[in-house]
Structures are given as C-alpha cells and as structure tokens.
Amino acid sequence: MDVIRNTEALRQRLHRVHNRGDRLAFVPTMGNLHAGHAQLVRHARSIAPVVVASIFVNPLQFGDGEDYASYPSTLEADRELLDDLDTDVLFLPGVEDIYPGGSEHTATVVVPGLNAILEGEHRPTHFDGVSTVVAKLFGLVQPDIAVFGEKDYQQLLLIRQMVADLCMPVDIEAVATVREADGLAMSSRNSYLGANERAVAAQLYQTLLDVKMLVESGEADYTGVAAAARQQLEEAGFVADYVSIRRAADLAVPAPGERVLRALAAARLGTTRLIDNIEISIS
Ligand code: PAF
C-alpha cells in the first residue's frame, strides 16, 4: 500500500490508474478505523481493481464545542488494517492540502434541504462541512465509485444528492451498518463511552427495532410511535435529540401509504452523542 501525504503526490500516483482506465473505488474516512470501515474497504475491494482510502479529520464538519481537537487517532493501527485489506493507496492529506486558503475561507458545497433536517437541525454546519470535504476529495481522487456506510444514513443521501445535483461522475455505493454483538452500531465515538454508558448504549438499536416492529405490524401513528421511543430512550438514561420515522428515499415526512421508511435517532449518553437508523418495510 502506498501512503501519500500531499495532493501532488496523489495526482502523480493516480495518473497511471486514470490513464489505464482502471475503475477506482474510494473510501473516505476520518480514521480510528473499526470493523464498519473494514466492511466498506472490503466492499470497495470486491468491486474495483484499485482501492483508495483517505484519512482526514475534517475541521469544517465539527461545530463549536464538538470533538474536533480530541477526535480519536489510531494511525498506525489504521494503516495496518488498510494494508491487510489490500488497499492500494492511503491518502493522508493535511489541512493545508484540503483547505489551501484556510478552512474559514473556502468555497463550500451546500446541499439544501437535507443539510437542515434531523442531524442538520442539531448540528447546523455539519453537513455543509461534509459535502464540501467530500466534493474536494472526489476532485482529488476522481473515483468511479465511492463507498459510504448506512450508519450515517442522512450523510449517504446527502452525498447522493450532491453527486446528482453537481453531475459528478461517481457511483455512490452503500454498505449495511456493522454492529457489536449487542446491536450497538460500530462508531469511532463508542470509545468515549464509560462502562456504565456502554452497558445501556445498545438500547438505542433495541428502541429502533421496537419502532420497526410496531410500524411493520400496522401501527400508522408515526408521531406517537416516535414519541414513545423517545420516552423509552430517556427512561434508559439517554437525552434524546430526536427519534423520527421518515421516507427512506429522501427523509421527507412520509405520506400515508408510503411503504419504504427509515427510523432515525440521535441521543446522548453523558457527553457521547450516538446516532443510528433502521429500515422499515411495510408489505
Ligand atoms: O463519515 C465520515 O467519516 C465523514 O463524514 C467523511 C465522509 C469521511 C467526511 O469527512
């Protein structure tokens, strides 16, 4: 695996790949890799002869008071994992490579609508930071395919929308959420949980499973189901930001008769904010 730390070296390394016309699959990450990321890379490996992964902790997607400065970094272990997974190139840019004029003075990419609901309501600048950095990384790597996890379902839809709106020639592929044995979705932020918090963290997924079961068995009062789920989380010790049942395709509030839905939730345990989501399919 080649480890490349600046944009010029990346251009040189990928020039041959693009000239040969080899399909390139890209997995952007912020590092601190876990089994969920490994699944993204395995998927990329299974669909393209060239796999590029990036590790870049993007300042633009963290709000004031969030964990940008303390975001967990495990570079040596990440490198080993990516090498074991047969990644061709690991791109490790610095902030100056991605934001040559500084992250406060940069052209930005905004995906209206999806950037402002659910996660966007609670983290108002987050998605503009995500779409901006992913657009820049796509410009540098020029992938044919990019792989994202369903764990960040709203992010996945937002990137799909960006690619469609800006006519970017990139196919976006989704990989199912990887979970711990008790159902907790894998996330770099799980390492922030204390032992007692970790013991209740899987309640988030259990609550979403209850929502799925109720709706799939015919309950049509989605607002009531979401309110009960929120209360269930609060009783387990979470402070919930939201629980919501939305149309899976675009996260709009579902119209009656809509069959493919997604339940999404965000909740805090102490200072750790967890998000999760689940598919709901009404037959
Ligand atoms: O999902 C992530 O890890 C990040 O939001 C991403 C897509 C790498 C952009 O910084």
py3Dmol code that shows the C-alpha trace and the ligand (Angstrom):
import py3Dmol

protein = """\
ATOM      1  CA  MET A   1       0.000   0.000   0.000  1.00  0.00           C
ATOM      2  CA  ASP A   2       1.277   3.438  -0.918  1.00  0.00           C
ATOM      3  CA  VAL A   3       0.855   6.082   1.768  1.00  0.00           C
ATOM      4  CA  ILE A   4       0.540   9.500   0.179  1.00  0.00           C
ATOM      5  CA  ARG A   5       0.535  12.704   2.166  1.00  0.00           C
ATOM      6  CA  ASN A   6       0.007  15.511  -0.315  1.00  0.00           C
ATOM      7  CA  THR A   7      -2.119  16.316  -3.321  1.00  0.00           C
ATOM      8  CA  GLU A   8       0.682  16.488  -5.897  1.00  0.00           C
ATOM      9  CA  ALA A   9       1.972  13.015  -4.978  1.00  0.00           C
ATOM     10  CA  LEU A  10      -1.600  11.709  -5.119  1.00  0.00           C
ATOM     11  CA  ARG A  11      -2.098  13.163  -8.604  1.00  0.00           C
ATOM     12  CA  GLN A  12       1.114  11.508  -9.808  1.00  0.00           C
ATOM     13  CA  ARG A  13       0.204   8.135  -8.255  1.00  0.00           C
ATOM     14  CA  LEU A  14      -3.337   8.132  -9.673  1.00  0.00           C
ATOM     15  CA  HIS A  15      -2.374   9.492 -13.103  1.00  0.00           C
ATOM     16  CA  ARG A  16      -1.377   5.985 -14.254  1.00  0.00           C
ATOM     17  CA  VAL A  17      -4.564   4.476 -12.852  1.00  0.00           C
ATOM     18  CA  HIS A  18      -6.797   7.003 -14.611  1.00  0.00           C
ATOM     19  CA  ASN A  19      -4.817   6.708 -17.866  1.00  0.00           C
ATOM     20  CA  ARG A  20      -5.179   2.924 -17.868  1.00  0.00           C
ATOM     21  CA  GLY A  21      -8.938   3.395 -17.337  1.00  0.00           C
ATOM     22  CA  ASP A  22      -8.925   1.094 -14.278  1.00  0.00           C
ATOM     23  CA  ARG A  23     -12.017   1.508 -12.132  1.00  0.00           C
ATOM     24  CA  LEU A  24     -11.187   3.146  -8.846  1.00  0.00           C
ATOM     25  CA  ALA A  25     -13.249   2.725  -5.675  1.00  0.00           C
ATOM     26  CA  PHE A  26     -12.763   5.274  -2.898  1.00  0.00           C
ATOM     27  CA  VAL A  27     -13.454   5.018   0.843  1.00  0.00           C
ATOM     28  CA  PRO A  28     -13.210   8.390   2.613  1.00  0.00           C
ATOM     29  CA  THR A  29     -12.798   8.159   6.413  1.00  0.00           C
ATOM     30  CA  MET A  30     -11.735  10.190   9.419  1.00  0.00           C
ATOM     31  CA  GLY A  31      -9.598   7.329  10.745  1.00  0.00           C
ATOM     32  CA  ASN A  32      -9.861   5.425  14.049  1.00  0.00           C
ATOM     33  CA  LEU A  33     -10.965   2.564  11.849  1.00  0.00           C
ATOM     34  CA  HIS A  34     -13.166  -0.250  13.122  1.00  0.00           C
ATOM     35  CA  ALA A  35     -14.968  -3.257  11.645  1.00  0.00           C
ATOM     36  CA  GLY A  36     -17.547  -0.953   9.994  1.00  0.00           C
ATOM     37  CA  HIS A  37     -14.828   0.801   7.999  1.00  0.00           C
ATOM     38  CA  ALA A  38     -13.236  -2.573   7.186  1.00  0.00           C
ATOM     39  CA  GLN A  39     -16.527  -3.626   5.615  1.00  0.00           C
ATOM     40  CA  LEU A  40     -16.510  -0.500   3.408  1.00  0.00           C
ATOM     41  CA  VAL A  41     -12.994  -1.289   2.210  1.00  0.00           C
ATOM     42  CA  ARG A  42     -13.843  -4.969   1.622  1.00  0.00           C
ATOM     43  CA  HIS A  43     -16.796  -3.868  -0.478  1.00  0.00           C
ATOM     44  CA  ALA A  44     -14.599  -1.446  -2.445  1.00  0.00           C
ATOM     45  CA  ARG A  45     -12.065  -4.252  -2.980  1.00  0.00           C
ATOM     46  CA  SER A  46     -14.787  -6.558  -4.294  1.00  0.00           C
ATOM     47  CA  ILE A  47     -15.978  -4.120  -6.981  1.00  0.00           C
ATOM     48  CA  ALA A  48     -12.874  -2.368  -8.327  1.00  0.00           C
ATOM     49  CA  PRO A  49      -9.262  -3.230  -9.177  1.00  0.00           C
ATOM     50  CA  VAL A  50      -7.963  -0.074  -7.489  1.00  0.00           C
ATOM     51  CA  VAL A  51      -8.938   0.938  -3.953  1.00  0.00           C
ATOM     52  CA  VAL A  52      -8.049   4.283  -2.398  1.00  0.00           C
ATOM     53  CA  ALA A  53      -8.875   5.140   1.227  1.00  0.00           C
ATOM     54  CA  SER A  54      -8.385   8.510   2.863  1.00  0.00           C
ATOM     55  CA  ILE A  55      -7.997   9.554   6.476  1.00  0.00           C
ATOM     56  CA  PHE A  56      -8.711  13.207   7.115  1.00  0.00           C
ATOM     57  CA  VAL A  57     -10.324  14.674  10.227  1.00  0.00           C
ATOM     58  CA  ASN A  58     -12.249  17.479   8.602  1.00  0.00           C
ATOM     59  CA  PRO A  59     -12.413  20.626  10.768  1.00  0.00           C
ATOM     60  CA  LEU A  60     -15.283  22.032   8.728  1.00  0.00           C
ATOM     61  CA  GLN A  61     -17.776  19.374   9.803  1.00  0.00           C
ATOM     62  CA  PHE A  62     -17.295  19.894  13.552  1.00  0.00           C
ATOM     63  CA  GLY A  63     -19.347  22.551  15.319  1.00  0.00           C
ATOM     64  CA  ASP A  64     -18.265  24.737  18.244  1.00  0.00           C
ATOM     65  CA  GLY A  65     -17.820  22.635  21.366  1.00  0.00           C
ATOM     66  CA  GLU A  66     -17.632  19.370  19.385  1.00  0.00           C
ATOM     67  CA  ASP A  67     -14.746  16.912  19.499  1.00  0.00           C
ATOM     68  CA  TYR A  68     -12.540  18.049  16.584  1.00  0.00           C
ATOM     69  CA  ALA A  69      -9.449  18.549  18.781  1.00  0.00           C
ATOM     70  CA  SER A  70      -9.921  15.251  20.639  1.00  0.00           C
ATOM     71  CA  TYR A  71     -11.190  13.074  17.761  1.00  0.00           C
ATOM     72  CA  PRO A  72      -9.538   9.655  18.321  1.00  0.00           C
ATOM     73  CA  SER A  73      -6.494   8.977  16.158  1.00  0.00           C
ATOM     74  CA  THR A  74      -5.023   5.481  15.720  1.00  0.00           C
ATOM     75  CA  LEU A  75      -2.949   5.991  12.601  1.00  0.00           C
ATOM     76  CA  GLU A  76      -0.578   3.026  12.918  1.00  0.00           C
ATOM     77  CA  ALA A  77      -3.409   0.545  13.531  1.00  0.00           C
ATOM     78  CA  ASP A  78      -5.457   2.124  10.702  1.00  0.00           C
ATOM     79  CA  ARG A  79      -2.555   1.781   8.327  1.00  0.00           C
ATOM     80  CA  GLU A  80      -2.043  -1.857   9.232  1.00  0.00           C
ATOM     81  CA  LEU A  81      -5.737  -2.644   8.804  1.00  0.00           C
ATOM     82  CA  LEU A  82      -5.923  -0.946   5.396  1.00  0.00           C
ATOM     83  CA  ASP A  83      -2.774  -2.753   4.285  1.00  0.00           C
ATOM     84  CA  ASP A  84      -4.222  -6.105   5.436  1.00  0.00           C
ATOM     85  CA  LEU A  85      -7.381  -5.332   3.447  1.00  0.00           C
ATOM     86  CA  ASP A  86      -5.270  -4.889   0.326  1.00  0.00           C
ATOM     87  CA  THR A  87      -5.875  -1.161  -0.094  1.00  0.00           C
ATOM     88  CA  ASP A  88      -3.753   0.254  -2.906  1.00  0.00           C
ATOM     89  CA  VAL A  89      -3.391   3.843  -1.742  1.00  0.00           C
ATOM     90  CA  LEU A  90      -3.894   5.541   1.622  1.00  0.00           C
ATOM     91  CA  PHE A  91      -4.264   9.291   1.195  1.00  0.00           C
ATOM     92  CA  LEU A  92      -3.403  11.250   4.342  1.00  0.00           C
ATOM     93  CA  PRO A  93      -3.720  14.919   3.453  1.00  0.00           C
ATOM     94  CA  GLY A  94      -3.015  17.765   5.856  1.00  0.00           C
ATOM     95  CA  VAL A  95      -5.494  20.594   6.481  1.00  0.00           C
ATOM     96  CA  GLU A  96      -3.407  22.804   4.154  1.00  0.00           C
ATOM     97  CA  ASP A  97      -3.881  20.310   1.281  1.00  0.00           C
ATOM     98  CA  ILE A  98      -7.661  20.292   1.582  1.00  0.00           C
ATOM     99  CA  TYR A  99      -8.085  23.940   2.576  1.00  0.00           C
ATOM    100  CA  PRO A 100      -5.190  25.775   0.856  1.00  0.00           C
ATOM    101  CA  GLY A 101      -6.698  29.171   1.749  1.00  0.00           C
ATOM    102  CA  GLY A 102      -7.630  28.066   5.286  1.00  0.00           C
ATOM    103  CA  SER A 103     -10.786  26.244   6.327  1.00  0.00           C
ATOM    104  CA  GLU A 104     -12.508  29.532   7.206  1.00  0.00           C
ATOM    105  CA  HIS A 105     -12.006  30.920   3.676  1.00  0.00           C
ATOM    106  CA  THR A 106     -13.079  28.186   1.336  1.00  0.00           C
ATOM    107  CA  ALA A 107     -15.623  27.704  -1.391  1.00  0.00           C
ATOM    108  CA  THR A 108     -18.274  25.437   0.078  1.00  0.00           C
ATOM    109  CA  VAL A 109     -20.745  22.924  -1.276  1.00  0.00           C
ATOM    110  CA  VAL A 110     -24.216  23.136   0.241  1.00  0.00           C
ATOM    111  CA  VAL A 111     -26.906  20.513  -0.309  1.00  0.00           C
ATOM    112  CA  PRO A 112     -30.081  22.371   0.618  1.00  0.00           C
ATOM    113  CA  GLY A 113     -32.934  20.566   2.340  1.00  0.00           C
ATOM    114  CA  LEU A 114     -31.087  17.503   3.535  1.00  0.00           C
ATOM    115  CA  ASN A 115     -28.462  19.678   5.254  1.00  0.00           C
ATOM    116  CA  ALA A 116     -31.037  21.280   7.554  1.00  0.00           C
ATOM    117  CA  ILE A 117     -33.252  18.488   8.920  1.00  0.00           C
ATOM    118  CA  LEU A 118     -32.689  15.875  11.682  1.00  0.00           C
ATOM    119  CA  GLU A 119     -28.892  15.833  12.157  1.00  0.00           C
ATOM    120  CA  GLY A 120     -28.706  19.187  10.364  1.00  0.00           C
ATOM    121  CA  GLU A 121     -31.103  20.753  12.862  1.00  0.00           C
ATOM    122  CA  HIS A 122     -28.927  19.686  15.781  1.00  0.00           C
ATOM    123  CA  ARG A 123     -25.563  20.225  14.065  1.00  0.00           C
ATOM    124  CA  PRO A 124     -26.291  23.238  11.815  1.00  0.00           C
ATOM    125  CA  THR A 125     -22.931  23.477   9.995  1.00  0.00           C
ATOM    126  CA  HIS A 126     -22.102  19.774   9.952  1.00  0.00           C
ATOM    127  CA  PHE A 127     -23.401  18.703   6.563  1.00  0.00           C
ATOM    128  CA  ASP A 128     -22.015  21.714   4.686  1.00  0.00           C
ATOM    129  CA  GLY A 129     -18.626  20.627   6.051  1.00  0.00           C
ATOM    130  CA  VAL A 130     -19.231  17.031   4.946  1.00  0.00           C
ATOM    131  CA  SER A 131     -20.387  17.891   1.409  1.00  0.00           C
ATOM    132  CA  THR A 132     -17.532  20.362   0.985  1.00  0.00           C
ATOM    133  CA  VAL A 133     -14.806  17.933   2.019  1.00  0.00           C
ATOM    134  CA  VAL A 134     -16.262  15.007   0.080  1.00  0.00           C
ATOM    135  CA  ALA A 135     -16.512  17.177  -3.065  1.00  0.00           C
ATOM    136  CA  LYS A 136     -12.864  18.175  -2.630  1.00  0.00           C
ATOM    137  CA  LEU A 137     -11.769  14.572  -2.052  1.00  0.00           C
ATOM    138  CA  PHE A 138     -13.728  13.445  -5.119  1.00  0.00           C
ATOM    139  CA  GLY A 139     -11.959  16.178  -7.115  1.00  0.00           C
ATOM    140  CA  LEU A 140      -8.558  14.959  -5.954  1.00  0.00           C
ATOM    141  CA  VAL A 141      -9.119  11.198  -6.173  1.00  0.00           C
ATOM    142  CA  GLN A 142     -11.546  11.203  -9.142  1.00  0.00           C
ATOM    143  CA  PRO A 143     -13.112   7.887  -8.160  1.00  0.00           C
ATOM    144  CA  ASP A 144     -15.544   5.918 -10.299  1.00  0.00           C
ATOM    145  CA  ILE A 145     -17.246   4.617  -7.155  1.00  0.00           C
ATOM    146  CA  ALA A 146     -17.308   5.855  -3.566  1.00  0.00           C
ATOM    147  CA  VAL A 147     -18.432   3.701  -0.643  1.00  0.00           C
ATOM    148  CA  PHE A 148     -20.331   5.009   2.389  1.00  0.00           C
ATOM    149  CA  GLY A 149     -21.915   3.287   5.396  1.00  0.00           C
ATOM    150  CA  GLU A 150     -25.639   3.231   6.122  1.00  0.00           C
ATOM    151  CA  LYS A 151     -24.810   4.045   9.742  1.00  0.00           C
ATOM    152  CA  ASP A 152     -24.683   7.703   8.627  1.00  0.00           C
ATOM    153  CA  TYR A 153     -27.828   7.338   6.561  1.00  0.00           C
ATOM    154  CA  GLN A 154     -28.539  11.062   6.174  1.00  0.00           C
ATOM    155  CA  GLN A 155     -24.934  11.630   5.096  1.00  0.00           C
ATOM    156  CA  LEU A 156     -25.309   8.874   2.488  1.00  0.00           C
ATOM    157  CA  LEU A 157     -28.422  10.527   1.000  1.00  0.00           C
ATOM    158  CA  LEU A 158     -26.801  13.956   1.114  1.00  0.00           C
ATOM    159  CA  ILE A 159     -23.754  12.730  -0.824  1.00  0.00           C
ATOM    160  CA  ARG A 160     -26.023  11.033  -3.371  1.00  0.00           C
ATOM    161  CA  GLN A 161     -27.916  14.311  -3.774  1.00  0.00           C
ATOM    162  CA  MET A 162     -24.683  16.292  -4.157  1.00  0.00           C
ATOM    163  CA  VAL A 163     -23.377  13.930  -6.829  1.00  0.00           C
ATOM    164  CA  ALA A 164     -26.664  14.129  -8.756  1.00  0.00           C
ATOM    165  CA  ASP A 165     -27.017  17.925  -8.436  1.00  0.00           C
ATOM    166  CA  LEU A 166     -23.406  18.626  -9.446  1.00  0.00           C
ATOM    167  CA  CYS A 167     -23.347  15.962 -12.200  1.00  0.00           C
ATOM    168  CA  MET A 168     -20.340  14.258 -10.606  1.00  0.00           C
ATOM    169  CA  PRO A 169     -19.471  11.026 -12.437  1.00  0.00           C
ATOM    170  CA  VAL A 170     -19.251   8.956  -9.234  1.00  0.00           C
ATOM    171  CA  ASP A 171     -21.443   5.981  -8.277  1.00  0.00           C
ATOM    172  CA  ILE A 172     -22.265   6.014  -4.586  1.00  0.00           C
ATOM    173  CA  GLU A 173     -22.499   2.561  -3.006  1.00  0.00           C
ATOM    174  CA  ALA A 174     -23.951   1.892   0.435  1.00  0.00           C
ATOM    175  CA  VAL A 175     -22.826  -0.780   2.897  1.00  0.00           C
ATOM    176  CA  ALA A 176     -25.004  -2.021   5.783  1.00  0.00           C
ATOM    177  CA  THR A 177     -24.198  -0.931   9.333  1.00  0.00           C
ATOM    178  CA  VAL A 178     -21.862  -3.260  11.216  1.00  0.00           C
ATOM    179  CA  ARG A 179     -22.927  -3.859  14.813  1.00  0.00           C
ATOM    180  CA  GLU A 180     -21.429  -5.119  18.054  1.00  0.00           C
ATOM    181  CA  ALA A 181     -22.860  -8.404  19.415  1.00  0.00           C
ATOM    182  CA  ASP A 182     -25.500  -6.497  21.435  1.00  0.00           C
ATOM    183  CA  GLY A 183     -26.579  -4.422  18.420  1.00  0.00           C
ATOM    184  CA  LEU A 184     -24.707  -1.161  19.088  1.00  0.00           C
ATOM    185  CA  ALA A 185     -23.697   0.326  15.731  1.00  0.00           C
ATOM    186  CA  MET A 186     -19.910   0.482  15.341  1.00  0.00           C
ATOM    187  CA  SER A 187     -18.661   4.050  15.631  1.00  0.00           C
ATOM    188  CA  SER A 188     -15.379   5.718  16.466  1.00  0.00           C
ATOM    189  CA  ARG A 189     -17.221   7.689  19.149  1.00  0.00           C
ATOM    190  CA  ASN A 190     -18.179   4.465  21.025  1.00  0.00           C
ATOM    191  CA  SER A 191     -14.713   4.647  22.587  1.00  0.00           C
ATOM    192  CA  TYR A 192     -15.896   7.704  24.553  1.00  0.00           C
ATOM    193  CA  LEU A 193     -18.486   5.616  26.440  1.00  0.00           C
ATOM    194  CA  GLY A 194     -17.777   4.742  30.073  1.00  0.00           C
ATOM    195  CA  ALA A 195     -18.518   1.166  31.226  1.00  0.00           C
ATOM    196  CA  ASN A 196     -21.997   2.016  32.569  1.00  0.00           C
ATOM    197  CA  GLU A 197     -22.856   4.002  29.434  1.00  0.00           C
ATOM    198  CA  ARG A 198     -21.633   1.187  27.212  1.00  0.00           C
ATOM    199  CA  ALA A 199     -23.954  -1.206  29.047  1.00  0.00           C
ATOM    200  CA  VAL A 200     -27.032   0.858  28.066  1.00  0.00           C
ATOM    201  CA  ALA A 201     -25.832   2.099  24.643  1.00  0.00           C
ATOM    202  CA  ALA A 202     -27.377  -0.828  22.746  1.00  0.00           C
ATOM    203  CA  GLN A 203     -30.810   0.355  23.922  1.00  0.00           C
ATOM    204  CA  LEU A 204     -30.668   2.814  21.038  1.00  0.00           C
ATOM    205  CA  TYR A 205     -30.789  -0.007  18.492  1.00  0.00           C
ATOM    206  CA  GLN A 206     -33.281  -2.015  20.583  1.00  0.00           C
ATOM    207  CA  THR A 207     -35.585   1.026  20.585  1.00  0.00           C
ATOM    208  CA  LEU A 208     -35.320   1.328  16.804  1.00  0.00           C
ATOM    209  CA  LEU A 209     -36.096  -2.397  16.497  1.00  0.00           C
ATOM    210  CA  ASP A 210     -39.253  -1.808  18.572  1.00  0.00           C
ATOM    211  CA  VAL A 211     -40.230   1.079  16.260  1.00  0.00           C
ATOM    212  CA  LYS A 212     -39.687  -1.145  13.212  1.00  0.00           C
ATOM    213  CA  MET A 213     -41.732  -3.969  14.701  1.00  0.00           C
ATOM    214  CA  LEU A 214     -44.659  -1.675  15.577  1.00  0.00           C
ATOM    215  CA  VAL A 215     -44.790   0.062  12.189  1.00  0.00           C
ATOM    216  CA  GLU A 216     -44.294  -3.138  10.182  1.00  0.00           C
ATOM    217  CA  SER A 217     -47.138  -4.734  12.108  1.00  0.00           C
ATOM    218  CA  GLY A 218     -49.537  -1.958  11.089  1.00  0.00           C
ATOM    219  CA  GLU A 219     -49.199   0.964  13.531  1.00  0.00           C
ATOM    220  CA  ALA A 220     -49.711   4.097  11.423  1.00  0.00           C
ATOM    221  CA  ASP A 221     -49.395   6.813  14.096  1.00  0.00           C
ATOM    222  CA  TYR A 222     -45.719   7.511  13.388  1.00  0.00           C
ATOM    223  CA  THR A 223     -45.618  10.593  15.591  1.00  0.00           C
ATOM    224  CA  GLY A 224     -46.955   8.578  18.514  1.00  0.00           C
ATOM    225  CA  VAL A 225     -44.512   5.718  17.886  1.00  0.00           C
ATOM    226  CA  ALA A 226     -41.590   8.155  17.722  1.00  0.00           C
ATOM    227  CA  ALA A 227     -42.692   9.934  20.916  1.00  0.00           C
ATOM    228  CA  ALA A 228     -42.948   6.598  22.778  1.00  0.00           C
ATOM    229  CA  ALA A 229     -39.500   5.581  21.501  1.00  0.00           C
ATOM    230  CA  ARG A 230     -38.069   8.868  22.688  1.00  0.00           C
ATOM    231  CA  GLN A 231     -39.546   8.296  26.137  1.00  0.00           C
ATOM    232  CA  GLN A 232     -38.133   4.736  26.169  1.00  0.00           C
ATOM    233  CA  LEU A 233     -34.661   6.181  25.472  1.00  0.00           C
ATOM    234  CA  GLU A 234     -34.992   8.832  28.167  1.00  0.00           C
ATOM    235  CA  GLU A 235     -36.065   6.168  30.690  1.00  0.00           C
ATOM    236  CA  ALA A 236     -32.954   4.132  29.800  1.00  0.00           C
ATOM    237  CA  GLY A 237     -30.761   7.173  30.628  1.00  0.00           C
ATOM    238  CA  PHE A 238     -30.328   8.865  27.240  1.00  0.00           C
ATOM    239  CA  VAL A 239     -31.009  12.506  26.438  1.00  0.00           C
ATOM    240  CA  ALA A 240     -32.652  12.204  23.032  1.00  0.00           C
ATOM    241  CA  ASP A 241     -32.156  14.775  20.265  1.00  0.00           C
ATOM    242  CA  TYR A 242     -34.720  13.130  18.007  1.00  0.00           C
ATOM    243  CA  VAL A 243     -36.455   9.914  17.016  1.00  0.00           C
ATOM    244  CA  SER A 244     -38.182  10.184  13.676  1.00  0.00           C
ATOM    245  CA  ILE A 245     -39.800   7.992  11.043  1.00  0.00           C
ATOM    246  CA  ARG A 246     -39.172   9.301   7.535  1.00  0.00           C
ATOM    247  CA  ARG A 247     -39.480   8.295   3.905  1.00  0.00           C
ATOM    248  CA  ALA A 248     -36.325   6.291   3.163  1.00  0.00           C
ATOM    249  CA  ALA A 249     -35.653   7.855  -0.259  1.00  0.00           C
ATOM    250  CA  ASP A 250     -35.287  11.477   0.876  1.00  0.00           C
ATOM    251  CA  LEU A 251     -36.112  11.683   4.601  1.00  0.00           C
ATOM    252  CA  ALA A 252     -39.319  13.606   3.900  1.00  0.00           C
ATOM    253  CA  VAL A 253     -42.175  13.217   6.369  1.00  0.00           C
ATOM    254  CA  PRO A 254     -43.948  10.130   4.987  1.00  0.00           C
ATOM    255  CA  ALA A 255     -47.323  10.477   3.304  1.00  0.00           C
ATOM    256  CA  PRO A 256     -49.971   7.852   4.185  1.00  0.00           C
ATOM    257  CA  GLY A 257     -49.359   4.658   2.230  1.00  0.00           C
ATOM    258  CA  GLU A 258     -45.597   5.201   1.948  1.00  0.00           C
ATOM    259  CA  ARG A 259     -44.026   1.727   2.260  1.00  0.00           C
ATOM    260  CA  VAL A 260     -40.259   2.147   2.472  1.00  0.00           C
ATOM    261  CA  LEU A 261     -39.365   4.133   5.558  1.00  0.00           C
ATOM    262  CA  ARG A 262     -36.416   4.715   7.823  1.00  0.00           C
ATOM    263  CA  ALA A 263     -36.472   5.285  11.578  1.00  0.00           C
ATOM    264  CA  LEU A 264     -33.619   7.524  12.687  1.00  0.00           C
ATOM    265  CA  ALA A 265     -32.485   8.533  16.157  1.00  0.00           C
ATOM    266  CA  ALA A 266     -29.803  10.580  17.867  1.00  0.00           C
ATOM    267  CA  ALA A 267     -29.299  10.563  21.614  1.00  0.00           C
ATOM    268  CA  ARG A 268     -26.644  11.400  24.160  1.00  0.00           C
ATOM    269  CA  LEU A 269     -25.288   9.231  26.915  1.00  0.00           C
ATOM    270  CA  GLY A 270     -23.311  11.588  29.125  1.00  0.00           C
ATOM    271  CA  THR A 271     -21.173  13.590  26.703  1.00  0.00           C
ATOM    272  CA  THR A 272     -21.251  10.942  23.934  1.00  0.00           C
ATOM    273  CA  ARG A 273     -23.701  11.501  21.112  1.00  0.00           C
ATOM    274  CA  LEU A 274     -24.828   8.342  19.304  1.00  0.00           C
ATOM    275  CA  ILE A 275     -26.834   8.068  16.088  1.00  0.00           C
ATOM    276  CA  ASP A 276     -28.452   5.060  14.483  1.00  0.00           C
ATOM    277  CA  ASN A 277     -31.160   4.175  11.985  1.00  0.00           C
ATOM    278  CA  ILE A 278     -33.103   1.188  10.721  1.00  0.00           C
ATOM    279  CA  GLU A 279     -35.003   0.278   7.578  1.00  0.00           C
ATOM    280  CA  ILE A 280     -38.771  -0.189   7.809  1.00  0.00           C
ATOM    281  CA  SER A 281     -40.506  -2.021   5.019  1.00  0.00           C
ATOM    282  CA  ILE A 282     -44.309  -2.243   5.031  1.00  0.00           C
ATOM    283  CA  SER A 283     -45.681  -5.116   2.966  1.00  0.00           C
TER     284      SER A 283
END
"""
ligand_1 = """\
10
PAF
O -18.313 9.584 7.589
C -17.209 10.122 7.774
O -16.273 9.527 8.329
C -17.008 11.555 7.318
O -18.166 12.316 7.481
C -16.459 11.661 5.882
C -17.461 11.105 4.879
C -15.149 10.896 5.765
C -16.214 13.132 5.533
O -15.283 13.711 6.393
"""
view = py3Dmol.view(width=600, height=400)
view.addModel(protein, "pdb")
view.setStyle({"model": 0}, {"cartoon": {"style": "trace"}})
view.addModel(ligand_1, "xyz")
view.setStyle({"model": 1}, {"stick": {}})
view.zoomTo()
view.show()
